[in-house]
């Protein structure tokens, strides 16, 4: 029974890790949409909105810079376009495949959050990846994700993607290359969507009960 118990422990620990970290998500139902102001800004920023969120970009040159709070039409080639009716958006307004430069735009939070995401679109089939990523307060990468979805074209198409972590550790949210655009920036401060310590304790208690039952069965 000792061997069986030993074998179960790594599986149990792995279960706790998986439950405690959600990673890339396709929705944040407990999040709050933070709208951008309709200012039709073109440039590198910074622009501050939503109670202290700071938007900025490395693109200060290509097509005049990145777009923030933009309300006009914005194209994503084979992935369609946005006509402005989705609300103000931000777009990196650059692509390595076209201009030979890889640019990034960043949302910096005044206090770390647990989750962030938004409704996204980008120009597909680029020679470099289109990525979203989150970093902690020390600018250490937490995780990143490459966008590969195809919309088939059309107007106001796209997909929601973001990140949800086990605790509020996200200080920066970045979007990189291929005209990537975002609207409906969604932020989740808490970790209610991930099992709290009490839930994890219940999982642990259940595992111990299972181990005890197996031990008793072995002795019979």
Secondary structure, DSSP 8 states (H G I E B T S, - for coil): -HHHHHHHHHHHHHHHHHHH--EEES--TT-EE-------EEESEEEEETTTEEEEES-SSGGGSEEEEE-S-EE-GGG-EE-STT--EEE----HHHHS---EEEEEEEEEESEEEEEEE---S-SS--EEEEE-TT--EEEEEE------S-BS--EEEEEE-SSS-EEEEEEESTT-EEEEEEEE-S-TTS--HHHHHHHHHHHHHHHHHHHHHHH-
